Amino acid sequence: MAGFRDRGVMFSMRVMGGTLGGVWERERRDTLFLLGAIALAVAPQLFYLPLWCAAGFCVLFLWRTGLVFSGRPLPGRLMSLAAAAACTAGVLAQYGTLFGREAGVALLVLFLGLKLMEIRARRDHFVVVFLCFFVLVTGFFESQSIFSAAASLLAVVGLLATLLTMQFGQREVSLRRRLTTVGVILLQALPLAAALFVLFPRINGPLWGLPSDAHSGSTGMSDTMSPGQISDLANNDDVAFRVQFEGRAPAQSQMYWRGPTLGHFDGKVWRAVRADIGPRPAAQATLPEGGTALHYRTTLEPHSGRWLFALDVPASVPNASDLAVSVSPDFDMLAADPLTTRTRFNASARLDASIGLNETPLSLQNWLQLPPGYHRRTLELASRWRNEETDNGALVKRALSMFREADFRYTLTPPLLEDNSVDRFLFETRAGFCEHYASAFVVLMRALDIPARVVTGYQGGEANPADDYWIVRQSDAHAWAEVWLAGKGWVRIDPTNSVAPERIEKGSAALNRQRGIANDGLPSLADLALYRQLRFSIDAFSHGWNQWVLSYDRSRQKSLLSSIGLDSTQPQEIAAALGVVLALVIAGVALTTLRPQIKRDAVESAYDIFCARVAAIGAPRLQAETASRYLERIDPLLEPDDADLAREIVQTYSQLRYDPDTSSPERVRDLQRLVKAFKP
């Protein structure tokens, strides 16, 4: 064992407090405490880094931990420089640049790991802690959820406790006292943070203002559609947006959230009709008399597109704070700029409205285009139908009957379709997802010389009973069709409803659960009532965080400041109000924390409580009266059980006061327990 000590391998696991006496041992414990705080700060960021980068930091971290335990010297400067050059080259090879959000975060994390190899003095500890605070900020580039905030708060507690540990000098205190002090510091800082959050000027967009990769990696609806594209989202449970209705929500089968309208088809991919091709009449909705509008509020997650996904048919332009919204001729609700931050807007819809009654024969030609050389069998089928029927409405019903009565299947894993995808789908595979049915239906309608187009968006949603709102997920992505009929305008036709009506009536989540039970014979975790209730509660908690914290934008700040008589456009007023609030908060904290605090002796406090309880029965303690004399005087006044307890209290008190050998924390707690039980 002595040999191990000589090599510096022996170490103490009493890292979290206690005195071992040696200066070298104290430095090792402080470093281990620092490493624990670093792990809390960096761990959430590792999930967003490339695998090699996360592994590189973990290797450096474990290497430094091993050096602390073994007592071996740190690597030399030459090795550190070589490792820094290798990390820089790796980031450059991965991202093609050393600038931008992702490359910058990767460099920061790797250089933090390298800095661990240079911790030789107390100053290096402070540098590492401050680097960790920067890493915590970068975590919010990826996620600003309440769970990310909680993880960051835990890391802040660890980092502040590390700073306190380094401030105690050679005197060490327990972990409990360190954490208590950190808690007091955070509580004192909370009013300041709240004042800055409410009054500090809000700006649109992120503070960091990085280049093009600042919003990379978003998934969701696209401005094109090809077979298999929407089905890729079927198992994606990410939230697309949340909706809260004023009053009763419509039936789930009526919830069509309109996104991009697609009209140009090249045989493989659907795209929006070019704005410069043919006349485009303005968007016009005809509202029947006596109908009522549905009013709702949407919180839309960032998706890097311009669509607002309004309930079809919008009765008015959505009202979004600090956001210019326009209506395209196809009734798409578009923002002026890509939506790279969470957006809240109010909207209304009329489910009984008609659109497109102002279309002209010339403008309808935009919706009859078919790629030449494709879909020969579909064109032949349409020719036979047209010879047998002239009414467009009847032909639409006939196409839906074909989907409903033939052996078509709704599946998330359809066969691969190559050339002539519509022909192969209609006459061979007959298995597909919503985009297959919408695409084939529109091609068939155009072959029948009926104007038709594809609309993509979301259908349905999931009601959250915990907070009375609806959750629309990426798995609710959907595609349907619209056909133009004389006297009716654009009419929504959902061919998926003819094949899988349960998808429209119950929603994608319920359908997936139902099919999972049918295939496996066992309910999944998502079917358990407890799991669903917990999931809804967590989502409601996150929704509240989004509404009250993350959605506190410039518009809401302006409204709040106006309610208290401040003009948000006048920086002088805001600065003055912020200065007054900060001064008041600092003064309040100072008054409660800077006044002298005399710590009372626990033994005397317990004895004073005992004397106060005896005084309540008419026998107060006299000035300068000893404990034994006081006991003699009150003994006849007490019941036998109370008198025995009083004698035990006085005996314990006297031993703690006059016999140092018997004094211990356990004995003090015994006295407090006896006094608590004494109730004459």
C-alpha positions in Angstrom: 0.0 0.0 0.0 2.9 2.3 0.7 4.1 1.8 -2.8 0.8 3.1 -4.1 1.1 6.2 -1.9 4.6 6.9 -3.2 3.4 6.8 -6.8 0.6 9.2 -5.9 -2.2 6.8 -6.7 -3.9 6.9 -3.3 -6.7 9.4 -3.3 -9.6 10.3 -1.0 -13.2 9.9 -2.1 -14.2 12.6 0.4 -14.4 15.0 -2.6 -17.5 16.9 -1.4 -16.2 18.3 1.8 -14.2 17.6 4.9 -10.6 18.4 5.7 -7.7 16.1 4.8 -5.0 18.6 5.8 -2.8 18.5 2.7 -2.6 21.3 0.2 -2.1 19.0 -2.7 -5.1 16.9 -1.6 -7.2 20.1 -1.4 -6.3 21.1 -5.0 -7.3 17.6 -6.2 -10.7 17.7 -4.5 -11.3 21.2 -6.0 -10.5 19.9 -9.5 -12.8 16.9 -9.1 -15.6 19.2 -8.0 -14.9 21.4 -11.0 -15.0 18.4 -13.3 -18.4 17.5 -12.0 -19.7 21.0 -12.7 -18.2 20.8 -16.2 -20.0 17.5 -16.9 -23.4 19.2 -16.0 -22.7 22.1 -18.3 -21.4 20.2 -21.4 -23.6 17.0 -21.3 -26.7 18.5 -22.9 -24.6 20.0 -25.8 -23.0 16.6 -26.6 -26.3 15.4 -28.2 -26.1 18.1 -30.9 -22.4 17.7 -31.8 -20.9 15.4 -34.4 -20.1 12.0 -32.9 -16.3 12.5 -33.3 -16.5 15.8 -31.6 -18.5 14.5 -28.6 -16.2 11.5 -28.3 -13.2 13.8 -28.5 -14.4 15.9 -25.6 -15.2 12.8 -23.6 -11.7 11.4 -24.1 -10.2 14.7 -22.9 -12.5 14.8 -19.9 -11.8 11.2 -18.9 -8.1 11.7 -19.5 -8.1 14.7 -17.1 -10.1 12.8 -14.5 -7.6 10.0 -14.6 -4.7 12.4 -14.1 -6.4 13.8 -11.1 -6.9 10.4 -9.5 -3.4 9.1 -10.4 -1.5 12.3 -9.6 0.5 12.1 -12.8 1.7 15.4 -14.5 -0.3 17.2 -17.1 0.8 16.9 -20.8 3.4 19.3 -22.1 2.8 22.4 -24.2 3.8 20.7 -27.4 1.2 18.0 -27.0 -1.5 20.6 -26.2 -0.6 22.6 -29.3 -0.7 19.5 -31.5 -4.1 18.5 -30.0 -5.5 22.1 -30.6 -4.3 22.0 -34.2 -6.0 18.6 -34.7 -9.3 19.8 -33.2 -9.3 22.9 -35.4 -8.5 20.8 -38.5 -11.3 18.4 -37.6 -13.9 21.2 -37.2 -12.7 22.8 -40.5 -13.1 19.5 -42.3 -16.5 18.8 -40.8 -18.1 22.2 -41.5 -15.9 23.8 -44.1 -15.5 26.9 -42.0 -14.5 27.9 -38.5 -17.3 30.5 -38.3 -21.0 30.1 -37.7 -23.1 28.6 -35.0 -22.3 24.9 -35.4 -18.6 25.3 -36.1 -18.2 27.8 -33.3 -19.9 25.6 -30.7 -17.9 22.6 -31.7 -14.7 24.6 -31.3 -15.8 25.9 -28.0 -16.5 22.5 -26.5 -13.3 21.0 -27.8 -11.2 23.9 -26.6 -12.8 23.6 -23.2 -11.7 19.9 -23.1 -8.2 21.0 -24.1 -8.2 23.7 -21.4 -8.7 21.0 -18.8 -5.2 19.9 -19.6 -3.8 23.3 -18.5 -5.4 23.7 -15.1 -2.3 24.4 -13.0 -3.3 27.4 -11.0 -6.4 28.8 -9.3 -6.7 31.3 -12.2 -7.2 28.4 -14.6 -10.2 27.2 -12.6 -11.9 30.5 -13.1 -11.2 30.5 -16.8 -12.7 27.1 -17.2 -15.8 28.0 -15.2 -16.4 31.1 -17.4 -16.0 28.9 -20.5 -18.7 26.6 -19.1 -21.1 29.6 -18.8 -20.5 30.3 -22.5 -21.2 26.6 -23.3 -24.5 26.9 -21.4 -25.6 29.8 -23.6 -24.9 27.8 -26.7 -27.2 25.1 -25.5 -30.1 27.5 -26.1 -29.2 27.7 -29.8 -30.6 24.2 -30.1 -33.5 24.2 -27.6 -35.2 26.7 -25.4 -37.6 24.3 -23.8 -38.3 24.3 -20.1 -36.3 21.1 -19.8 -33.2 22.8 -21.3 -33.7 25.7 -18.9 -33.9 23.2 -16.0 -30.7 21.5 -17.1 -28.9 24.8 -17.4 -30.1 25.9 -14.0 -28.7 22.7 -12.5 -25.4 23.4 -14.2 -25.4 27.0 -13.0 -25.8 25.7 -9.4 -22.8 23.4 -9.9 -20.7 26.1 -11.4 -21.5 28.6 -8.7 -20.8 26.0 -6.0 -17.4 25.5 -7.7 -16.7 29.2 -7.5 -17.6 29.2 -3.8 -15.4 26.2 -3.3 -12.4 28.1 -4.7 -13.2 31.1 -2.4 -13.0 29.3 0.9 -9.1 29.2 0.8 -7.7 26.5 3.0 -10.9 26.2 5.0 -13.4 23.7 3.6 -17.1 23.6 4.3 -19.7 20.9 3.6 -21.5 20.4 0.3 -24.8 21.3 2.0 -23.6 24.7 3.1 -22.2 25.4 -0.4 -25.5 24.5 -2.1 -27.4 26.5 0.5 -25.3 29.6 -0.2 -25.8 29.1 -3.9 -29.5 28.9 -3.4 -29.5 32.2 -1.5 -27.5 33.8 -4.2 -29.9 32.7 -6.9 -32.9 33.8 -4.9 -31.3 37.2 -4.5 -30.7 37.4 -8.2 -34.2 36.3 -9.2 -35.8 39.8 -8.8 -33.0 41.3 -10.9 -33.5 38.7 -13.6 -37.3 39.2 -13.6 -36.9 43.0 -13.9 -34.4 42.6 -16.8 -36.6 40.0 -18.5 -39.7 42.3 -18.4 -38.1 45.7 -19.1 -35.0 45.0 -21.2 -35.9 45.9 -24.9 -36.9 42.9 -26.9 -35.7 42.5 -30.4 -36.9 40.3 -33.3 -34.6 37.3 -34.0 -31.7 35.9 -32.0 -29.2 38.1 -30.2 -26.2 36.1 -31.6 -27.1 37.0 -35.2 -25.0 34.2 -36.8 -24.9 33.4 -40.5 -26.9 31.0 -42.6 -26.6 28.0 -40.2 -28.4 29.7 -37.4 -31.6 27.9 -38.1 -30.4 24.8 -39.9 -31.7 21.3 -39.2 -35.4 22.2 -39.1 -37.8 19.5 -40.3 -41.4 19.6 -41.4 -43.6 20.6 -44.4 -41.8 21.4 -47.7 -42.9 23.5 -50.7 -42.7 20.4 -52.9 -44.3 17.0 -52.7 -43.2 13.6 -54.0 -44.3 10.1 -53.2 -42.9 9.1 -49.8 -42.1 12.6 -48.6 -45.0 13.1 -46.2 -45.0 9.5 -45.0 -41.5 10.2 -43.8 -43.1 12.4 -41.2 -45.7 9.8 -40.1 -43.6 8.6 -37.1 -42.3 12.1 -36.2 -43.9 13.2 -32.9 -42.4 16.6 -32.9 -44.9 19.4 -32.4 -45.7 21.5 -35.5 -48.0 23.9 -33.7 -50.6 24.2 -30.9 -54.1 25.7 -31.2 -56.5 27.0 -28.6 -60.0 27.7 -29.8 -62.3 30.3 -28.4 -65.3 28.2 -27.5 -66.0 24.8 -28.8 -63.5 23.2 -31.2 -64.7 21.8 -34.6 -64.8 18.1 -35.2 -61.5 16.5 -35.9 -62.5 15.6 -39.4 -63.0 19.3 -40.2 -59.5 20.3 -39.1 -57.6 20.9 -42.3 -54.7 23.2 -41.7 -53.8 24.7 -45.1 -50.2 24.9 -46.1 -48.6 25.1 -49.6 -50.8 24.7 -52.7 -49.1 22.8 -55.5 -50.1 22.8 -59.1 -47.1 22.0 -61.3 -46.3 18.4 -61.9 -43.3 17.1 -63.8 -44.2 13.4 -63.5 -42.3 12.9 -60.2 -42.5 16.1 -58.0 -45.3 18.5 -57.3 -44.4 22.2 -57.0 -46.2 25.5 -56.7 -47.5 27.1 -59.9 -45.2 29.9 -61.0 -46.6 33.3 -60.3 -45.7 34.7 -63.8 -47.6 32.0 -65.7 -51.1 33.0 -66.7 -53.6 35.3 -64.9 -54.0 34.8 -61.2 -57.2 36.3 -59.7 -57.0 37.6 -56.1 -58.0 35.3 -53.3 -61.7 35.7 -52.7 -63.9 33.9 -50.2 -67.7 33.9 -50.4 -69.3 33.7 -47.0 -72.9 32.5 -46.7 -75.2 34.5 -44.5 -76.0 33.2 -41.1 -72.7 31.3 -40.6 -70.4 31.8 -37.6 -66.6 32.1 -37.6 -64.3 30.0 -35.5 -61.7 32.0 -33.6 -58.5 30.5 -32.4 -54.9 31.2 -31.4 -52.0 29.3 -32.8 -48.5 28.9 -31.5 -46.4 27.8 -34.4 -43.0 26.2 -34.0 -40.2 27.4 -36.3 -40.0 25.5 -39.6 -38.0 27.9 -41.8 -40.9 28.2 -44.3 -43.3 31.1 -44.8 -46.7 29.3 -44.2 -48.8 30.0 -41.2 -51.0 26.8 -41.5 -54.4 28.4 -41.0 -57.6 26.4 -40.6 -59.2 26.0 -44.0 -61.0 28.3 -45.0 -59.5 31.4 -43.4 -62.1 34.1 -42.8 -59.5 36.9 -42.3 -55.8 37.4 -42.5 -54.1 36.1 -39.4 -53.0 38.7 -36.9 -49.5 38.1 -35.8 -47.3 40.4 -33.7 -44.5 42.1 -35.7 -45.2 39.9 -38.7 -46.4 40.9 -42.1 -48.9 38.4 -43.4 -50.3 38.2 -47.0 -52.7 35.9 -48.8 -51.7 34.3 -52.0 -54.1 33.8 -54.9 -54.3 30.1 -53.8 -55.3 31.1 -50.3 -52.0 30.3 -48.7 -51.2 32.4 -45.7 -47.6 33.6 -46.1 -45.3 35.6 -43.8 -42.9 38.1 -45.4 -39.9 36.2 -44.1 -39.1 32.6 -43.2 -40.4 31.7 -39.7 -37.3 30.8 -37.8 -38.7 31.6 -34.4 -41.8 30.5 -32.5 -44.7 32.6 -33.8 -48.1 33.3 -32.2 -51.0 34.6 -34.2 -54.8 35.0 -33.9 -57.0 33.8 -36.7 -60.6 33.0 -37.7 -62.1 30.5 -40.1 -65.4 29.8 -41.8 -65.8 26.1 -42.6 -68.8 26.8 -44.8 -67.0 29.4 -47.0 -66.5 29.0 -50.8 -63.3 30.1 -52.6 -62.3 30.5 -56.2 -65.7 31.6 -57.6 -63.9 34.4 -59.4 -61.7 32.0 -61.4 -61.9 32.5 -65.2 -61.5 29.9 -68.0 -58.0 31.4 -68.7 -56.9 31.2 -65.1 -58.2 27.7 -64.7 -55.7 26.5 -67.4 -53.0 26.8 -64.7 -54.6 23.8 -63.0 -54.9 21.5 -66.0 -51.2 21.0 -66.8 -49.9 17.4 -67.2 -46.4 16.3 -68.1 -46.2 15.0 -71.6 -45.2 11.4 -72.1 -46.5 10.2 -68.7 -49.5 8.3 -67.4 -50.7 6.7 -70.6 -53.1 4.3 -68.8 -54.5 7.0 -66.6 -55.3 9.1 -69.7 -57.0 6.1 -71.3 -59.1 5.5 -68.2 -60.1 9.2 -68.2 -61.0 9.1 -71.9 -63.4 6.2 -71.3 -65.0 7.9 -68.3 -65.4 11.2 -70.1 -67.2 9.4 -73.0 -69.5 7.8 -70.5 -70.2 10.9 -68.3 -70.2 14.6 -68.9 -71.0 15.9 -65.5 -67.8 16.9 -63.6 -69.4 16.3 -60.2 -70.4 12.8 -61.1 -66.9 12.1 -62.4 -65.4 13.2 -59.0 -67.7 10.8 -57.2 -66.8 8.0 -59.6 -63.1 8.4 -58.9 -63.8 8.4 -55.1 -65.9 5.2 -55.5 -63.0 3.6 -57.4 -60.7 4.2 -54.4 -63.3 3.1 -51.9 -64.5 -0.1 -53.7 -61.3 -1.4 -55.4 -58.5 -3.0 -53.4 -56.6 0.1 -52.5 -54.7 0.1 -49.2 -53.5 2.9 -46.9 -50.0 2.2 -45.7 -47.0 4.0 -44.4 -44.6 1.7 -46.3 -45.8 1.6 -49.9 -43.9 -0.1 -52.7 -41.3 2.0 -54.4 -42.7 3.8 -57.4 -40.2 4.9 -60.2 -41.3 6.2 -63.6 -45.0 6.7 -64.3 -45.8 6.7 -60.6 -49.5 7.5 -61.0 -50.0 4.7 -63.5 -48.2 2.2 -61.3 -50.1 3.3 -58.3 -53.6 3.2 -59.8 -53.2 0.0 -61.8 -50.5 -2.1 -60.0 -49.5 -1.4 -56.4 -52.7 0.3 -55.2 -51.0 0.9 -51.8 -49.9 4.3 -50.6 -50.0 7.1 -48.2 -52.0 10.4 -48.4 -49.6 12.0 -51.0 -50.1 9.0 -53.3 -53.8 9.3 -53.3 -53.8 13.1 -53.6 -51.3 13.0 -56.5 -53.2 10.2 -58.4 -56.6 11.9 -57.9 -55.4 15.3 -59.2 -53.7 13.7 -62.2 -56.9 11.7 -62.9 -59.1 14.9 -62.6 -56.8 16.8 -65.0 -56.9 14.0 -67.4 -60.7 14.4 -67.2 -60.2 18.1 -68.0 -61.3 19.1 -64.5 -59.1 21.8 -62.9 -57.5 20.3 -59.8 -54.6 20.9 -57.5 -52.8 19.4 -54.5 -52.9 21.1 -51.1 -50.4 20.1 -48.4 -50.6 20.9 -44.7 -51.8 19.1 -41.6 -55.1 17.3 -40.8 -56.6 16.7 -37.4 -54.7 17.0 -34.1 -54.8 15.6 -30.6 -56.7 17.3 -27.8 -54.8 18.0 -24.6 -57.3 17.8 -21.7 -54.7 19.1 -19.3 -54.9 22.6 -20.7 -57.8 22.8 -23.2 -55.8 23.1 -26.5 -55.0 21.0 -29.5 -51.5 19.6 -30.4 -50.8 19.2 -34.1 -47.7 17.1 -34.7 -45.5 16.4 -37.7 -47.1 13.0 -37.9 -50.4 14.8 -38.7 -48.9 16.0 -42.0 -51.4 15.4 -44.8 -52.1 16.0 -48.5 -55.5 16.4 -50.1 -57.0 17.7 -53.4 -59.1 20.6 -54.5 -61.2 20.5 -57.7 -62.9 23.4 -59.3 -66.6 22.9 -60.0 -68.9 25.5 -61.7 -71.0 27.4 -59.2 -69.1 25.9 -56.2 -65.5 27.1 -56.8 -62.7 25.1 -55.3 -64.0 22.1 -53.4 -61.9 20.1 -51.0 -61.7 16.4 -51.9 -59.8 14.1 -49.7 -59.3 10.7 -51.4 -57.6 9.3 -48.3 -61.0 9.5 -46.6 -62.4 7.0 -49.1 -59.6 4.5 -48.4 -58.9 5.1 -44.7 -61.8 7.2 -43.1 -60.4 6.4 -39.7 -57.4 8.5 -40.5 -59.6 11.6 -40.9 -62.1 10.8 -38.2 -59.7 9.8 -35.4 -56.4 11.3 -36.5 -53.0 9.9 -37.3 -52.0 9.2 -33.6 -55.2 7.1 -32.9 -54.8 5.3 -36.3 -51.2 4.4 -35.6 -52.1 3.0 -32.2 -55.0 1.1 -33.6 -52.9 -0.5 -36.3 -50.1 -1.2 -33.8 -52.5 -3.2 -31.6 -53.9 -5.0 -34.7 -50.4 -6.0 -35.9 -48.8 -6.9 -32.6 -51.8 -7.9 -30.5 -50.5 -5.8 -27.6 -51.0 -2.2 -26.7 -48.0 0.1 -27.0 -46.7 2.4 -24.3 -48.7 5.2 -26.0 -51.9 3.4 -25.2 -51.5 3.4 -21.4 -53.7 5.9 -19.8 -51.1 6.9 -17.2 -48.4 7.5 -19.9 -50.8 9.6 -22.0 -51.8 11.6 -19.0 -48.2 12.2 -18.1 -47.4 13.1 -21.7 -50.2 15.6 -21.8 -49.2 17.2 -18.5 -45.6 17.6 -19.6 -46.8 19.2 -22.9 -49.1 21.5 -21.1 -46.2 22.6 -18.9 -44.1 23.2 -21.9 -47.0 25.1 -23.6 -47.2 27.4 -20.6 -43.5 28.0 -20.7 -43.8 28.8 -24.4 -46.7 31.2 -23.9 -45.4 33.1 -20.9 -41.6 33.0 -21.3 -40.5 32.2 -24.9 -43.4 34.2 -26.5 -42.7 37.3 -24.6 -41.8 39.3 -27.7 -41.7 43.0 -28.5 -45.4 43.2 -29.1 -46.3 41.7 -25.7 -43.7 43.9 -24.0 -45.2 47.0 -25.7 -48.7 46.0 -24.5 -47.5 45.4 -20.9 -45.5 48.7 -20.7 -48.5 50.6 -22.2 -50.7 49.2 -19.4 -48.5 50.8 -16.8 -48.1 54.1 -18.7 -44.7 53.6 -20.4 -44.0 54.1 -24.1 -41.8 51.3 -25.4 -40.7 53.5 -28.3 -39.0 55.9 -25.9 -35.6 54.4 -24.7 -35.3 57.0 -22.0 -38.5 56.0 -20.3 -37.5 52.3 -20.4 -34.0 53.0 -19.2 -35.4 55.1 -16.3 -37.9 52.5 -15.3 -35.3 49.8 -15.5 -32.9 51.8 -13.3 -35.6 52.5 -10.7 -36.7 48.9 -10.5 -33.1 47.7 -10.3 -32.3 50.2 -7.6 -35.3 49.2 -5.5 -34.5 45.5 -5.9 -30.8 46.0 -4.9 -31.9 48.1 -2.0 -34.3 45.5 -0.8 -31.8 42.7 -1.1 -29.2 44.8 0.7 -31.5 45.5 3.6 -32.3 41.9 4.1 -28.7 40.5 3.7 -26.3 43.2 4.8 -27.7 43.7 8.3 -25.6 42.1 11.1 -26.8 38.6 11.9 -25.9 37.1 15.2 -26.2 33.4 15.2 -28.0 32.2 18.4 -26.6 29.3 20.4 -28.7 26.2 19.8 -28.5 25.1 23.4 -29.6 28.4 24.7 -32.4 28.6 22.2 -33.8 25.2 23.3 -33.6 26.2 26.9 -35.3 29.5 26.3 -38.2 27.6 24.7 -38.4 25.3 27.7 -38.5 28.4 30.1 -41.2 30.0 27.9 -43.4 27.0 28.1 -43.1 26.9 31.9 -43.8 30.6 32.1 -47.1 30.0 30.2 -48.4 28.0 33.3 -47.6 30.9 35.7 -43.9 30.2 36.7 -41.6 32.5 34.7 -37.9 32.2 35.3 -36.4 34.8 37.5 -33.4 36.9 36.5 -30.1 35.3 37.3 -31.9 32.1 38.4 -29.8 29.0 37.7 -31.3 26.0 35.9 -31.2 23.8 39.0 -32.8 26.4 41.3 -35.5 27.0 38.6 -36.2 23.3 38.5 -36.6 23.1 42.3 -39.2 25.9 42.2 -41.3 24.6 39.3 -41.1 20.9 40.2 -44.2 21.0 42.6 -46.2 22.8 39.9 -45.8 20.1 37.3 -47.5 16.8 36.7 -45.3 13.8 37.5 -44.6 13.0 33.8 -43.9 16.6 33.0 -41.7 16.9 36.1 -39.6 13.9 35.0 -39.2 15.4 31.5 -38.2 18.8 33.0 -35.5 17.1 35.2 -34.1 15.4 32.1 -34.1 18.6 30.1 -32.3 20.5 32.9 -29.8 17.7 33.3 -29.0 17.6 29.6 -28.8 21.4 29.5 -26.4 21.5 32.4 -24.1 18.9 30.9 -24.0 20.7 27.6 -23.2 24.0 29.3 -20.7 22.9 32.0 -19.2 19.6 30.8 -17.4 20.1 27.4 -16.6 16.4 27.2 -20.3 15.5 26.8 -21.0 18.3 24.2 -21.8 17.0 20.7 -24.3 17.7 17.9 -26.2 14.5 18.9 -26.6 15.7 22.5 -27.8 19.1 21.2 -30.4 17.3 19.1 -31.4 15.3 22.2 -32.1 18.5 24.1 -34.1 19.9 21.3 -36.2 16.7 21.0 -36.9 16.7 24.8 -38.0 20.4 24.7 -40.2 19.7 21.8 -41.9 16.9 23.7 -42.3 19.1 26.9 -45.9 20.5 26.8 -47.1 21.2 30.4 
